[in-house]
Amino acid sequence: MLGPQMWASMRQRLSRGLSRNVRGWASGEGRKVDIAGIYPPVTTPFTATAEVDYGKLEENLHKLGTFPFRGAVGGVCGLANVLGAQVCQLERLCLTGQWEAAQKLQLRLIEPNTAVTRRFGIPGMKKAMDWFGFYGGPCRSPLKELSFTDEEALRVDFSSNGWL
């Protein structure tokens, strides 16, 4: 972790470099650097027991949601292992400004994505990959295969959204 002195030093060097390299930065004339589309990385917070702290993650995302922005970059696309074409379709819809179609598709992707990334994790991902003709394979220790009940719940998450 960088201490306050290191940050101060880095900030000074960056501002000196920007004022030298970007004409008009220091004086307010000429070309300006537009950093409106650049976001700090969102790290995944963990609890003391090494579990993902979803409450803290949600809080961080709400804070980021208050920033003015002109788009979004990146994502946790575990679902792309199973429904890759559909995740790419979502990106294409966004890039072409088809927001209503993108929202409709995203709403159909949320439940299956939550199932394979959060609710059932790696065992759920592997099972779904098998269903869609990919090789999910067996779980390695210490992970266990999905129980019959969990497998049926996973199937509902995909079939209720029209994917199975």
C-alpha positions as semicolon CSV with decimal commas, in nm:
position;residue;x (nm);y (nm);z (nm)
1;M;0,000;0,000;0,000
2;L;0,130;0,344;-0,087
3;G;0,170;0,585;0,200
4;P;0,070;0,954;0,197
5;Q;0,427;1,069;0,124
6;M;0,450;0,840;-0,178
7;W;0,114;0,965;-0,310
8;A;0,219;1,327;-0,266
9;S;0,541;1,261;-0,455
10;M;0,358;1,081;-0,735
11;R;0,098;1,358;-0,758
12;Q;0,372;1,621;-0,794
13;R;0,553;1,426;-1,064
14;L;0,232;1,358;-1,255
15;S;0,124;1,721;-1,249
16;R;0,471;1,833;-1,362
17;G;0,466;1,578;-1,643
18;L;0,118;1,679;-1,756
19;S;0,198;2,050;-1,754
20;R;0,510;1,986;-1,965
21;N;0,356;1,735;-2,203
22;V;0,008;1,871;-2,261
23;R;0,016;2,217;-2,416
24;G;-0,205;2,457;-2,223
25;W;-0,266;2,229;-1,923
26;A;-0,105;2,460;-1,669
27;S;-0,219;2,787;-1,824
28;G;-0,571;2,683;-1,914
29;E;-0,512;2,753;-2,284
30;G;-0,521;2,514;-2,578
31;R;-0,591;2,143;-2,557
32;K;-0,721;1,995;-2,233
33;V;-0,688;1,640;-2,110
34;D;-1,031;1,479;-2,089
35;I;-1,035;1,214;-1,817
36;A;-1,414;1,189;-1,789
37;G;-1,416;0,831;-1,922
38;I;-1,134;0,704;-1,701
39;Y;-1,237;0,531;-1,381
40;P;-1,033;0,402;-1,091
41;P;-1,037;0,023;-1,069
42;V;-1,299;-0,118;-0,834
43;T;-1,130;-0,373;-0,615
44;T;-1,329;-0,657;-0,467
45;P;-1,353;-0,611;-0,089
46;F;-1,311;-0,917;0,130
47;T;-1,411;-0,993;0,487
48;A;-1,171;-1,118;0,753
49;T;-1,274;-1,474;0,662
50;A;-1,173;-1,421;0,295
51;E;-1,533;-1,408;0,172
52;V;-1,642;-1,139;-0,074
53;D;-1,795;-0,851;0,121
54;Y;-2,095;-0,786;-0,104
55;G;-2,228;-0,511;0,124
56;K;-1,904;-0,314;0,094
57;L;-1,886;-0,383;-0,281
58;E;-2,240;-0,250;-0,322
59;E;-2,149;0,058;-0,117
60;N;-1,844;0,119;-0,338
61;L;-2,052;0,084;-0,652
62;H;-2,311;0,327;-0,517
63;K;-2,031;0,579;-0,454
64;L;-1,903;0,532;-0,809
65;G;-2,259;0,574;-0,931
66;T;-2,253;0,934;-0,810
67;F;-1,963;1,020;-1,043
68;P;-2,056;1,188;-1,369
69;F;-1,981;0,946;-1,650
70;R;-2,029;0,894;-2,021
71;G;-2,024;0,517;-2,038
72;A;-1,903;0,205;-1,871
73;V;-1,591;-0,001;-1,916
74;G;-1,540;-0,363;-1,822
75;G;-1,744;-0,608;-1,628
76;V;-1,747;-0,939;-1,448
77;C;-1,848;-1,156;-1,740
78;G;-1,844;-1,508;-1,597
79;L;-2,157;-1,572;-1,796
80;A;-1,956;-1,525;-2,116
81;N;-1,817;-1,875;-2,055
82;V;-2,168;-2,008;-2,116
83;L;-2,356;-1,743;-2,316
84;G;-2,066;-1,571;-2,489
85;A;-2,257;-1,468;-2,800
86;Q;-2,531;-1,309;-2,591
87;V;-2,282;-1,114;-2,376
88;C;-2,115;-0,987;-2,695
89;Q;-2,459;-0,900;-2,834
90;L;-2,522;-0,690;-2,522
91;E;-2,201;-0,497;-2,587
92;R;-2,295;-0,443;-2,955
93;L;-2,638;-0,313;-2,857
94;C;-2,478;-0,065;-2,617
95;L;-2,218;0,048;-2,867
96;T;-2,485;0,116;-3,128
97;G;-2,709;0,302;-2,882
98;Q;-2,990;0,046;-2,885
99;W;-3,054;0,100;-2,515
100;E;-3,401;-0,054;-2,490
101;A;-3,293;-0,377;-2,658
102;A;-2,976;-0,381;-2,446
103;Q;-3,176;-0,338;-2,127
104;K;-3,415;-0,615;-2,228
105;L;-3,124;-0,852;-2,297
106;Q;-2,940;-0,752;-1,980
107;L;-3,246;-0,827;-1,769
108;R;-3,253;-1,178;-1,917
109;L;-2,882;-1,224;-1,841
110;I;-2,880;-1,106;-1,478
111;E;-3,030;-1,414;-1,315
112;P;-2,814;-1,672;-1,497
113;N;-2,505;-1,456;-1,439
114;T;-2,578;-1,432;-1,067
115;A;-2,630;-1,808;-1,060
116;V;-2,289;-1,893;-1,212
117;T;-2,087;-1,620;-1,042
118;R;-2,240;-1,582;-0,697
119;R;-2,513;-1,828;-0,607
120;F;-2,361;-2,157;-0,729
121;G;-2,011;-2,038;-0,816
122;I;-1,765;-2,260;-0,999
123;P;-1,971;-2,581;-0,968
124;G;-2,266;-2,396;-1,123
125;M;-2,046;-2,256;-1,399
126;K;-1,912;-2,601;-1,481
127;K;-2,262;-2,753;-1,493
128;A;-2,394;-2,475;-1,717
129;M;-2,094;-2,511;-1,948
130;D;-2,173;-2,882;-1,982
131;W;-2,536;-2,799;-2,070
132;F;-2,430;-2,562;-2,346
133;G;-2,187;-2,806;-2,509
134;F;-1,864;-2,684;-2,352
135;Y;-1,635;-2,883;-2,126
136;G;-1,702;-2,774;-1,769
137;G;-1,552;-3,089;-1,625
138;P;-1,553;-3,215;-1,269
139;C;-1,489;-2,987;-0,973
140;R;-1,150;-3,011;-0,808
141;S;-1,119;-3,050;-0,434
142;P;-1,233;-2,889;-0,209
143;L;-1,527;-2,791;-0,432
144;K;-1,819;-3,034;-0,458
145;E;-2,046;-3,103;-0,752
146;L;-2,390;-2,943;-0,735
147;S;-2,656;-3,137;-0,547
148;F;-2,964;-3,246;-0,742
149;T;-3,164;-2,964;-0,578
150;D;-2,901;-2,700;-0,666
151;E;-2,874;-2,831;-1,022
152;E;-3,251;-2,799;-1,065
153;A;-3,244;-2,444;-0,922
154;L;-2,964;-2,356;-1,166
155;R;-3,168;-2,503;-1,451
156;V;-3,464;-2,282;-1,349
157;D;-3,239;-1,972;-1,352
158;F;-3,148;-2,044;-1,715
159;S;-3,480;-2,179;-1,841
160;S;-3,698;-1,907;-1,684
161;N;-3,501;-1,652;-1,888
162;G;-3,531;-1,848;-2,212
163;W;-3,179;-1,989;-2,235
164;L;-3,262;-2,359;-2,190
